[in-house]
């Protein structure tokens, strides 16, 4: 065992982040750490690394265990990106330099016997520690993570994303006992993601992976640990296995909860009946009192099961299509864009009414630029672009730009003209409650900014949605809510994304952009498989009859709307009964209401189980 956490507690400002967290990390495991944004994942990592201390509990680290974690990209003055990668082997590089100095010395002297002995010892150390494969390892990392374009530039001149990728490569080359990676697929293109998955699956290091990338977790993780309500729950297998196990666990918990509630109700009713019988005796019957008291003690000893939350709290996202656009929504023919250099050349693109189209390709291939050309925000150097006259376009940019002097609610009302009360109501649908709506925009996390952008976008009138990396910064629950909302959207949908789960679920047409465009009649997995089979280059004349709301999912969805409506109705009736019970002092009336309440609760529980089993 490399790491063990026992009963860890951690608070910040009086708020409990971890309350009873337990975790063990065994050598060779590849653990995926999941949970909502703010659930304590980053805090947990800092505790493991040792940059934070726990308020309670015990943290065990195996003696001399090495932990690799890239919390912040360090400064590397006077180094190129390639030089930074070579620092993973700094001791071996120093050893190699010493060997070269000895070689130069031996070339100039005749008495080299002693030097040869020293050189031989150094050479043995160098070879045994992999010195002769350093260059091939670094080159493989450069190729795999697609670093070639910028790896030989000064590190300090690189963008944040480029530095992050160099940092990822450095962490992988260091091969620590425990490698902790926080969102490692961020900033990677699709082919680099596939390479990373293969590399990590073959890595001898133990891995702790914080990620919202469901395809990545499916490919790499051997165990999933969920951070929820301050505790850690472990599930064997990859992400898909975790989803199935969690659903079963929730169902089992709900069964246990309902059975215990029935038992508790029965015990309470028996206690009430015993006390009633005791009071009716003349004189009062002490035997019944003792039995009631004994049962009350037994009831108090019962460890009550918390009612499980069957559905995760998610943003309530809904996109409505307002009017039709006409058959041809976007049509680009032989479009070239040049700035200081050519971004892409003779690119063609077509989107018909109701189509769902993904644009993918390597980083730097111009995907966002193509969106801007389609939207009319960037003029092409040459070529023709046409848009439907009746297109009402809703656009979500990956570059979230708000006035940082504003508070959250002000930023929302700047774009959506409603009063404060209505704004707070609408923002609550996106999990902004209470005083959080007055949080300064400059203090919002990336996930909060994205939820604010989605809240604004949802209330704009549109029949075409254009999305640029919409799942960035969103946790898995928010991504699922967005996917469900987009699945219900009846308009035209065009998106740039690196989220393969998102792309596979929603987009049956894929354009691959890499200098020019190739249109694939399938999702991104299909495009990745077929890309090297020399398909025809896409042209605007490849118009296919637009098929509204095409979907790639093959499962049949069971219509549960009637059951859900009935459940809502029963819950309202049940609450009314509870209110009446609170308002009456009539014992006979109270017993009648209790019987009705029990019957309603049983029907509610039955309906919930029915809905769960139909999922």
N, C-alpha and C positions, 0 to 999 in steps of 0.2 A: 504494500500500500504506500503510495507516494504522499497523499494528503488525506487528512480526516478532520472534519468539522463536527463538533458535538454541541448541541443545544446553544447555538450562537444567537445572541441578542445584539441588536444594533439600532440606536435611535439617532435621529437628527432633529434638533429643535423640538424635542418632545414628541416627535412622530416616529412610531416604531416602523422601521424598514424590514428588519429581520427579527422574528420573535422566538422561534424555536427551530432554527435551521440545522439540519444534519446532512452531511455529505461525505462520501468516501470516494477517492479517486485511485483506481488500481492501475498498475503499469500496463500499457498496451491498449487501454480503453480510448475510445473516441467519443467524448460526451458532448452532446448538444445542449446548451443552456438556453431555455426559452422562457418567455413571460412577457406580460404587458410592459410598455415603456413605464419606467418608474417603479417597477415591482421589486427592485433590489439587485438586479443582475450585476451592475457595475460595482456596487458596494461589495457584493460577494467576491468578485474578482480581486478587488483591492485588499480584502481581508486575506485571501489566499496568497497574494503576492507579498503582503506585509506592509503596504503603504497606508493601511488603516488598521486600527486595533478594535477588537470587539468589546462591547460593554459587558458581555457575559458569555460563558461557554469556553470551550477549549479548541484550539487549532493545533493540529499535529502535522509537522512536515518531516518527511524522511531525511535523515542526516545526509548532508552534502547533495541534496536534490537540487538540480538546476531548473529554474523556471524562466521561460521566455515569454515576455509580454511587452507589446509595443503600445504603451499608454500614450506617448507623445513623440512625434518625430523629432529626434535630436538634431542639433545644428552640426553641419559638417562643412566648415569653411575650407576652401581650397581643395575640395574633392569633387570629382565627377560622380554621377550615379553609380558607375562601374566600380570606382574606388570604394564607395560605401559598401557595396556588396562584398568586396574582398576583405573588409574588416571582420567578417564572420570567421576568417581564418588568420587573424592577425599574428598569432604565435607561429603558425606555419610559414606565413609570409616572411616574418623576421628570421626564421630558421633558414629559409631559402636564400634570403639576402646574405646571411652569414656564409652559407655554402658557396655563393658566387664570389664573395670576397676571398675565400680560401682558394678557389679555383684560379683567381687572378694572381694571388700570391705564389701559388705553386708553379704557375706558368713562368714566373720570373726567377725562381730559385732552383738550385740543384739538390740541396739537402731537404727532401720533402717527405722522408719516411715518417717523422712525427706528425707532420701536417696531414699526411694521408690517413694516418690512424684516427686523427681528430675528425677529418672529413668523412671517413667511413662511418663513424659513430653518428655524426649529424645526418648523414644520408639514410641510415637505418631508421632513425627517429622520424625523419621526413617522410619516408616511404610508408612506414607502419601506421602513421597518422593520416594517410591519404593526401600527402602533399602533391603527388603527381597527378591527382584527379581534380585539383582545385579549379583549374581553368575550365574543364569540361562541366563541372557542377555549376559554376557561375554562368557559363554560356547556356546551359540547359534552363536555368532559372530565367535568364533574359528572354529566351525564345518562348518559354512556357507562359510567362506572365505578360508577354508582348511589350517588353521594355525597350526594344531596339531603337525606336524612334527618338528617345530622349535620354538613354542611359549614359551617353558620353558627353552630355552637357553638364555644366557646373551644377552641383546639387542645389545650391542656394538660389538658382534661377528657375527651378522647377515649380510647377503649380502644386497646390496642396494635394490633389489627387495623384499626381505623378510621384511626389515624395512618399505618399502613403503606399503606393505600389512598390517602390524601392524598399521601403521599410518592411513590407510584407516579405519580399524576397530575402532580405537580410535575416529576418526572424526564422524563415524556413531553412536557410543555409546553416544557421547556428546549431540546429538539431539539439535543443535542450531536452532534459528528461520529461518535462511538462511544458507543452507549448500552448499558450492561451491566445486565441485569435478573436478579436472583436469585430464582427461584421466583415470577414475577410473577402467576401465577394463584391463589396462596394468598390466602385471605380474599375472593376474588371469587365471586359467584354465577354460575350458568350463563349468564345473558344478558349479564352484564358480561364474562365470558370470551369470548363470541362477538364482542362489540363490540371488545375488546382485540385479538383476532386480526385483525379487519378493519383496525383502526387501524394496527397494526404492519406489516401487509402493504403498506399504502400510505405508510408513513413513509419520508422521505428518509434517515433516520439509518441508519448501519451498526449492526447489533444483535449482541450476544453474550448468549445466553439460557441461563442455567442452569435446567434444569427437569426434573422427573420426570413432567410431564403429556404423555402420548404424543399425545393428540389435538391439543393446542396445538402441539407440535413438528411434527406432520404438517401443520398449517395454515399455520405461519409460517416454519419453517426452510428455507433453501435449501442448507445444508450441516450435517452433524453431525460433531462432533469428540468422540471418546471418550477419556476419561482412564482409562488402565488400565496397571497395573504400572509406574507412573512415567513412561510415555510417552503421547504424543498421536497418535491415528490419525484421519485425516480421511476422510469419506465424502460424496460429492456427493449432493444430494437431501434429502428430508425424512426423518422418522423411519422410516416404512415402508420407504423405499429403503435406509436404513441397516441395518435388520434383515436384509433380503434380501442386501445386499452382504456383511454380516458373516458370515452363514451360508455364503455361497459362498467367502469368504476363508478361513474356518476349514476348510472342506472341501478347498480347494486346498492349504492348509498341511499338512493331514493327509496328503494324497496325496504331497506333496513329502517330508514326514517319513518316511513308510513306504518310499518309493523310496530315500531316502538311507540308511535303516537297512539295507535289503537290500544296497546297494552297500558299506557299511562292513563288514557281516558277511562279504560275499564277499571283500573285501580282507584282512580279518583271517584268514579261512580260508586264503587264498593265502599269506599271510605265514607262517602256522603250517606249511603244507605245504612251503614253500621251506626253512624252517629244519630241518624233519624230514629232507628230502632231503639238505640240506647235512651234517647230522650223521651220516647213514647212509653217507656216502662214506668211503672209506679211501684216502687221508686225507680229512678233511672238505673239502667242495667250496666254495671261496671265492666262486665265481661265484654260487651260490645264496644265500650269505650277503649278497653285495653287492646282489642283486636284492631280497632281503627287507628290507635296510636302506633301500634306495631307496623301496620301497613303504611302509615305516613312516613315512618323512619325508613322503611324499605324503598318507598318512592323517592325519598330525599337522596338515597344512596345511588340511585340510577344515574349513570353518566349519559346525559341526553345527547342524542345525535343531532348535530346542526343540519337544518334543512339545506341540502345542496343546491347551489345555483346552477340550474340546468342549462341556461343560456348565458354566454358571456355578455357583459355589458359592452355594446358596440355603438359607434356613431350611427345615427338614423339617417342614412343617405338615400335620397331619391332624386333621380334625374327624369324630368318630363320633357318629351319631344313636342315642340309647339309648331304644328303645321308641317307640310311636306316641302322638300327641297326641289323636287324635280328629279329626273333620272340620273343626271350627271352632276355629282357634287364637286369633285376636284378632277381636273384634267391638266396634266403637265406634259409637254412634249419637247424633247431635246433641250432640256434646261441645263445650262452651265452657270456655275457661280465661281467667280475669282475675286479674291481680295489681294493680299500680297502674293498669294499663290493659289493655284486651282484647288477648290474644295471638292467639287465633283464636276463631271463633264457629260453632256448629252444624256441627262437623266430623264426618264419618263415615269409617270405615275398616274394611276386612275383609281378613283373611288366612286362607286355608284350608290344610289340611295339605299340605306339600310345595311350597307356592307360594314364589316368589322375588320380593319386592316392594321397589322402591326408593321412598324418599320424598325429593322434591326441591322446591326453591322458593327464593325470594329470601332473602338473609341477613336474620335477624330475624323470619322468618315463623313461627317456633315449631316447627321440625322436631324438635329435641332434646326440647322440651317434650312434643310428641306421643308420642315414644318413652317418655318418663317416665310419661305417662298410661297407655299400653298396658301398661307394666311394673308399674303400681301404685305407682310412686314419687312421683307427683304426683296429688293429688285434683282432678278437674275441678270447675269451678264449677257446671256443670250437664251433664246428659247421662248416658248409660249406657255402661259398659265391661265386657265379659266376656272371660275368658281360659279356655282349655281346662284342665280340672282336672288332666290328666296332662302338661301342658306343663312341661318342664324347660328353663328359659331360661338360656342363656349370653349375657352382656351385655358388650360392649366399649364403654366410654365414651370420648369424645374428650378428656375431662379426666382425665389420668393422675395418680392420686393414690397415692403411696407414702409410708411413713415415711422421711423423709430421713436419719434417724440410722442406718438399716439399710444393710447391704451388699446387693448384687444377689442373692446366693444366699439371704440371710435373707429378703428380700422375697418370693422365690419360695416358700420353705419355710413362710412364714407362711400362705400360701394353699393350698399343696399339701403335705400331710404325708408327706414321704419323708426318708430319711437323706441325709447330705451327698453320699455317693458317687453315689446314684441321682439326686439333684438336679443334680449336675455333668454326669452323663450326659444328662439331659433337656435341660439348658440348652445343651449342645453342639449339639443339634439346631437351635438358634436362633442358632448362630455365636458363642456365648459360650464361649471356650476358656481353659484354664489359669487364670492369675491374674486374668483379666478378670471371673470370677464373684465376686471379692471387691471389686470396684469399688464405692465408695459410691454409693448411689442418687442423691444430690444432684449427682453428677458425670456422670450418664448423659446422653447426647444424646437428642433427641426420638425418633430412630429406634431407639436402644437401649431406651428405655422402652416404645415400641410393641412391639418384639420380645419384651420381657419380659412385657407384658400378653398377647400372643398365646400365649406359652409357658404361662402360667397358664390361659388360657381353654381351650387344647387339652386340658388334663387335667381339666377339669370335666365332670360327667355332664350331658348336655343332649340335647334333640331339637329345640330352637328356638334360632336364633342371631339376636341383635339387635345390630347394629353401628352405631356413630355415628362417621363419618369414619374408617374403619379404615385407609385408605391414607395418612393424614397422617404425615409424617416418614419414610415408607418409600421406599427407592430403587426403581428399576424392577425389579431382580431380585427383591427381597422382595415387591413388589406382584404380580409374576407367580407367585411361589410361593403367595401368599395366594389368588390367583384360582384356581389349580389345586386347592388344598385345598377351597375353597368350592364349586367345580364338582363335586367328588366327594361333598360333603355331601348326605345323603339327607333331612335334616329340612327344617323351614321356615326361611326366611331373610328378614329384614327389615333394610334398611340405609338410613342417611342418608349421602350422599356427594356430593362435587362432582367426583369423578374420572370423567369421561365414558367413558373406555375401560373402566374397571372396571364401570360401570353398564351400558354397552351389552353387555358380554360375558356378564354373569350374570343380569340382571334383565329378564324379559319383561313385567313389569307395573310401571307407574309411577304413583305418586300425586303430583300437583302441589299443594303447600300454599301458599296465599297468601290468608289470611283464611278461606278454606274449602278443601275438597279436591276435586280432579277426578281420577278414575281413568282411565288410558289403557291399553288392551290392547296395549302395545308398550314398547320400551325408551326411554331418555331422548331419543335423537335423534328418535324418532317423536313423543314427547310435545312436544318443542320445536317440531316442525313443525305439530302439530295443535292446540296450545294455544289459538291464536286463532281456531279454527274453531267456537267456541261448543259444545264438547261438554257432555254432561249432567254436572251436579254429582254427585259420587259419593255414594252412600248405602249403608248397611250391608246393604240388601236386594239389592244388586247381586252376590249370591253367585254365583260361577261354580263349576262343578265343579272342585275342586282337582286339578290335574294334577301329580303328583310330579315334581320335578326338571325343570322346564321350562327349555329352553335356547334361546338365540337364535342360536347359531352354526349356519351352514348347511353347514359342511364335514364330510365323513365322516372319522372318526378311524380310522386303521389300527391294528389290534390287534397290538402288537409284544411282548406279554408273553412269548411263547415264546422269541423271539430274545433278549430281555433276560435271561431266566432262563438260557438257554444261555450267554450271554456271561459272566454271573456265575460259572457252573460252570467255564467254560474258564479264567477268570482265577485261580480257586482252584487248579486243576490246574497252571497255569503257574507259580504261586508255589511249589507243592510241588516241581516239577521244579527250579526255581532253587535251592531249599534243598538238594536232593539234590546238585546240581552243586557247591555250596559245601562240602559235607561229604565229597566223595570226592577221592582222589588217584590213582585208577585211570584212566590215560589213555584206555583203550578204553571204559570205562564212561562217562567224561566225554564222549567223542565221540558215543556213543549217546544220552546225555541231551541233548546239544546239538542233534542232529537232531530229537529229539522236541520240544524247546523251540521250534525254528524253525518246525516244522509247526503247533504250537499258536498261536504268535504270528501266523502267517499267517492262521489261521482267526479269531483274535480281531480282527485288523485288517479282515478281510473282513466280519465281523458288524457291526463299528462303522460301516463304510461303508454297509452295508445299512440299519442303523437311521437313520443320518443322512439317507439318500436318501428314507426313508419319512416323515420329519418334515414 
